[in-house]
Amino acid sequence: MSLRAPRAGRGPTFAAAAAGLAVVAVLAAADRIDAAEAILAAAFVAFVTVIALMTAQRAVERHEAFLSVTAERANEPPPYPTLINALPDPVLVISATEPDDLTSRRYIFANSAARDLLRIELGEGLLVSAIRDPHVLHAVDEALFHGQDAEAVYETPGVQERILRAYARPLGLALDGRRLAILVFRDETEFHRVERTRVDFLANASHELRTPLASLSGFIETLRGHAKEDPGARERFLGIMQTQAERMRRLIDDLLSLSRIELNEHIAPSERVDLAAAVMDVVDAVAPLAHERGVTLDTKLPLRGALVIGDRDQLVQVVQNLVDNALKYSADGGVVRIAVEAGLSAEGAAAPRQPEGARLALLTPDLPQGPYAALTVRDEGPGIAREKLPRLTERFYRVEGQKSGERSGTGLGLAIVKHIANRHRGGLAVESGEGRGTTFTAYFPQAPAAAKAAPPAAVAKLS
């Protein structure tokens, strides 16, 4: 089927001109106009005819040209920049002139994925302003000035770590003599996280499980030996063995939980979760333990809740670990204060809440943007010395003198809290001082519909 329009014929135009001339001739024959007027009229008709003919011809030619171009482009692929910009992998086209001139190395094209990765707004600029990794820059030089394919591992800065492999390939020379190369990034974060999780799990499990396993083996040998016929010793040893087995179970559960969180840490959650409701669920669960020890749970929650973007199970885990820690280190008859604040700016969420103690930010979002909802848990326990605060979120770290007895734990609770907060693009801070209790604050981005003024708070006390 042809897209060409039929050419406008000249016959109709000439027919109209002939009709006009015939009218002029009839009028002249009837003495309605004289000969001079007849000649002028005939000339006018001829002039109008020529103009109409030329205008129609040009309109037809323009229309035919448009149809021709449309037909030719109908089967053409999209322009190359459009294709590259649609790729999910970050891509940069780089140009350079002299090896010794760092300022001559420029990215002259960056697709949308590259702009997101490198946090650049423009499609061109100095290469060193976008990438500072020396290994990647060396790979680019290999492609530009040696004509060789090269690759390097690139780790993004910040707490939201991503591991990518950068591939540099030469593209030859541009028309103006500049050297060209293409740089493509391939995300290998998940592969490295899986491998790191496997190695860490094996190392941690083998190290931390050795002590309870050795204890179990020793007591089993004792029970099979001289304590076999001693009922008192048998009951005491079996109680110790049960405690060690419970410790192993908690350790394995926490290790598996931490491994799962780290594996998906680079994938932000997208659900809408009521942080205040999660707090109430945890408070209801630990209320019997608090009542048994005479500890009062003082809660202050927004009346309309605090919707955040998150994973409900993980947020409950954050509340559970912080409240468990507060109960663990509170004296009998003490008070644990739990509060949720909504509609906070980044500065307000990270603001101090225990002025008399030392404060340390254990985690800060890469791109802090409000509003946030903040969870604060404060105890009246012995507190923590300033020099020990930086190590609180290390795996298996326990403050010296608090590793045994009723206060024993796996040493993974705060590490889990930190990684969950990081996955939620939130933050974590601690405030404490010896003899002044400890306050933990974890804050998370609010859901868009909840980005309004914070509603009044509801206060409740459970004892």
N, C-alpha and C positions, 0 to 999 in steps of 0.2 A: 504494500500500500504506500503510495507516494505522498510525501508531505508537501510537494510543490503545488501552489495554487495556480489555476488556469490564468494564462497571461491575458491581461485586459486588452481586448481588441480595439483597433483604431477605427473600425467600421462605424460604430455608433457615433463616435465623435465627428467623423467626416459627414455622416448623414445629418447630424444636427446642424453642421455648418452649411451644408447644401440647402437644407430647409430654410435657414436664415437668409441665405442669398436669394432664394426663390421669392421669399416674402418681400425683400427689398426690391427685386425686379418687378413684381406685380404692382407695388406701390408707385414705382417710377412710371410704369406703363399707364397707370390710371391718373397720372398727373397729380398724385397726392404729394409727391416730393420731387424736387428738381434733380437734375443729373448730378450736380455737385454733392448734394446731400446723400444721393444714392451711392456715390463713390465712397464718401466718408463712412456711411453705414456699412457698406461691404467691407471696407478696411477694418472697421471695429469688430465685425463678426469674425473676420479672419484672425485678428489678433487674439480675441478671446478664445477662439478655437485652438490656436497654437499653445497658449498658456495652459489651457485645460488638458491638452494632450501631453505636454511636458510634465505637468504635475501628476497626472495619472500614471505616466510611465515611471517616474521616480518612486512613487508609492508602491507600485508593483515590484520594482527592483529591491527596495528596502525590505518588503515583506518576504520576497524570495530569499534574500540574504539571511534574514532571521531564521527562516525555516531550515535553511541549509546548515547553519551553525548549530541549531537545536538538534538536527538529525545526527550531525557528526559527534556532538557531545553526549548524546543519549547513551552511547556505548563506551564512553571514556570512564576510566576509574577516577575516584576522587583525587585531589592534589595530594602529593606526598606529605606535606606538613599536617594535613587533616588525618591521614592514615596514622602517622607516627604519634600524633597527639591522642589518638584513641587507644593506643597500646596500654595495657595495664602495667608493663614494666617501665621504670624510669629510663629515659633516653636523652642524651645530650649530644649535640654536634659541636665539636671544638675546633677552633682555628688557632694558628700560631705562625710567627715569622722566624724569630731567632731563638736558638736554644738558650742563650744567656739572658734573654729578656723575659722575665716572669710575667710582666704586664701585657705581653703580646698574646699570652694564652687566654683566650676568651671562649666562653660558650656562646655560640651564635644562634642556637635553638635549644629549647628545653620543653619537653612535653609536659602535660599537666601532672603526670605521676612524678616526674623529676622535680617539678616546682614544689609539690607537696612534700616529697622526701627531704629536699635540701632547704625547705622553707625560704624560697626565693619568690619574689613577686613578678620579676621581669623575665622575658624569654631570652635575654642575652645580658652578658656582663662579664666581669673578671672571673676566671675560673677559681682563683685562690680565695675569692670572697664567698664562693659556694662550697668548695671542697678544700679542706686543709690536711687531709690524711696524706702523709708522704708516700705511702705505698701506692695509693690510687694515682697520685700525681706522677709517680715514676712510671706506672703502667701507661698513662696517657703520653708521656714523653717517648716511650718506646714506640708507640704507634705513630706519633707525629714525626719524629726525627730519625727513626731507624726502620720504619716501614714494617714493624713486626707486631703480631698479635700479642697481647699481654693481658694479665688478669691480676686481681688483688682482692683481699677481703676487706670490706668496709663495715665498720661498726658505727652506728649513729650515736651521737652524744646524748646525754640526758638519762633520766630514769627509765624511760620507755625504750629499752635497748632493742635494736634490730640489727641483724647480721646479714649482710648482702655480699654477693660476689660481683665485682665490677669487671666487665670485659671491655677492653679497648681495642679497636680495630682501625687501621689506616684507611683513609678515603681518597688519598692522592692529593693533587693540587687544585686549588680554585682558579678561576680565570685571572684573578689579580696576583697569583703566585703564592698565596698563603697555603700552608699545609693544613689538611683537614683530617679529622679522626672522629669516630663515633664512640661514645661511652654508654654502655648498657649495664643496668644493675639487675641482678636476679636475687630475689628474696630467699635466703636460706635459714631464716630465723627458726622456723619450726624444726628443721632437721637438726640444727645445733642444740635447740632446747631439749629435744628428745634424747640426744646423746649425752648432754650434760646432766639431765635428770637421771638417766640410767647410772652414770658414773657416780653422781652424788649420792643416789639412794644406796648403792652397794657399799660405798665408802662409809656413809653415816650408819647404815644398818650394821655393818660388820664391826664398827667401832663401839657404838652405843649398846648393842645387844650382847657384847662379850661379857660385861659385868654381871647382868642378871643371869645369863646362861651359866657362867662359872659358879654363881651362888646356888643355882638350882642343882647343878651337878654335885657340888659339895654336900648339900643337905641330903640329896638322894643317897649318896654313899654313906653318910652318917646314919640315915634311917635303915639302911640295909646292914649296918654294922652294929655297934654297941648300943645304939638307941632303939633297936628294933623292939626290945621288950620293955621300954620305958614309956608308959602312956603320956606322962607329962611332957617329956622332951619331944615325943612324936607330935603332939598337938601344937606345941610351940613352933617346931620346925615346919610343920605343914602350913601354919599361918604365915610364916615368913615366905615360904615358897609361893603361896597364893598371892602375897603382896608383890613378889618379884614377877610372877606371871602377869598380873594386872599391869605392872609397869611396862612389861614388854608389849602387851596389847596396845596400851596407850601410845607407846613409842611408834609402833608400826602404823597405827591409825594416823598419827600426826605426820609421819614421814610420807605416807601415801597421799594425805590431804595436801601437804606442801608441794609434792611432786605434781599433782594435778593442777594446782593453782599456777605454778611456775610454767607449766607446759602451755597454758592458755593465757599467760599474763599479757601478751601483746595484742590480744583480742578483747576490746572493751565490751562489757555487757550492754544490753539495750532494753532490758525490762524496766518497768516502773514499779518501784518497791516503796512501801511506807516504812521509813526508818523507825518512826515512833512505835508502830505496831510490832516491829521486830524486837524492839527493846522490851515491850510489855510481855511478849512471849518468853523472853529469857528471864525476866523478873519473876514471872509466874513459876517458871521451872526451878529457879534457885531459891524461891521463898522458903521452902521447908528447911533447907540447909542454913539459911540466914537466921530463921527463927530458932533453930536448934542451938546456934551459937549466940543468940541474943543480938545479932547485928541488924541494924535498921537500914532498909533500902529506901533512900529518899529520891524519888523520881520527879522530874520536871519536864513535861512533854507538851508540844504544841497541841491545842485542842483539835485542830483540823489535820493533824498529822504532818509529815514531812516527806513528800514524794521525791525520791532520788532515782537516778538511772543506775541500776545495779542488778546483781544476782542475789535473790533473797537468801538462799542457803548460805552463801558466803558472808552476807551482811550479818545474818544471825550468828555465824561463827565468830565474826569480829566482836560483836556485843558479848557473846558467851565467854570468849577468852579474856576480854578486859574485865568483865564482872567477876569471873572466876579468880583472876589475879587480885582484884581488890578485896574479895572475900578472904582469899588465902592469907593476905598480909594484914588484915584488920584484926585488932584485938577483940576479944569477946566483949560484947556490949558497945561496939563502935558503930560508926555510921558510914555507909557507902552512898555517895551522891552521884546520881545518873541523870544527865540532862541532854536534851536534844534542842538545838536552835536551828531555825530555818531562815532562808532569805539573807544569808550573810555574804559579804564580799570576800574575795580571797584574803584580804588583810584581816577582816573581822573573824574569819574562820580560823586563822592561824594566830590570833591575838592571845596574849598570856591570860590565864585564868587563875593562876596561883602566884600572885606577885611575890610572895615570900620565898619562893623556891627558884632554883636554877632551871632554865628552860633550854630545850634543844629540839630543833626540827629534825625528826628522824626520816621524813620523806616530804618532799615538796613537788607539786605537779610541774611538769615541763612548761606548760602553757596555762598558768593560773587564770581562770575565768569564772566569774560568779554567775549566778548565786550558788552558794553551797549550803548544805545541811551538816551541822557539826554534832558529833556525839562526844560527850565529855563524861569520863568516869573518874571519880576522886575517892581515895581512901584516906584513912587516918593512921596508916601503918608506920613502920619505922623509917620509911623514906629511903632514898638512894643517894649516895655521894655523887657530886658533880662529875668527877673523873670517870665514873662507871656508866654514865648515861649513854655515851656513843656506842657501847657494845650491847645494848639491851636487845636489839633485833638480830644479833648474830645467832646462828644455829647452835643449840645446846649450851648457850651461855646462861649461867645462873650466877646471881650476885653471891659473892663468897660468904659463906656462913648460912646460906639459905638453900642448900642442896639436899637436905635430908629431913626426915621426920614428916610432920603433917604438911609442911610447905614444899615437899618434893614435887617435881614436875618433869616433863620431858625436855624443857628448855627450847621448845619450838613454838610456843604460843604466840609470842610477839613477832617472831619471824613470819608466821602465817598471817598475822594482822597486817604487817607491812606489805607483804606481797598482794594481799587482797586489796588494800587501799591503792596500791600502785596499779593493779588491773582496772580499778574503777576510776583511774585518773584523779585520785584524791590525794590527801596528805595525812601525815601522822606526826604528832608532837608529844613530848613528855616534859613535865615540870615536877621537880622533886627537890628535896633537901633532907638531910639526916634529921630524923625526929619531927619532920613536917609533913609526912604523908606524900602521896604521889598522885599526879593527875595526868591522865592520858586523853588526848583529843584526836579523834579521827574524823575527817570531813570528806564529803562526797558531793559531786555535782548534782544539783537538783534537776528534776524533770522540767521541761519547758513550761508546762501548764502550772507548775508550782512556783514559778519565778515571780512571786508577788510579795507584798509585804508580809512579814512573819506574823502569824496569828497569835493570840494570847496563849499562854502556857497553862497546862493543867498540872497541879502538884499532887503527889500522892506519897504516902509513907507506909512502908510495910515493915513490920518488926516481928 
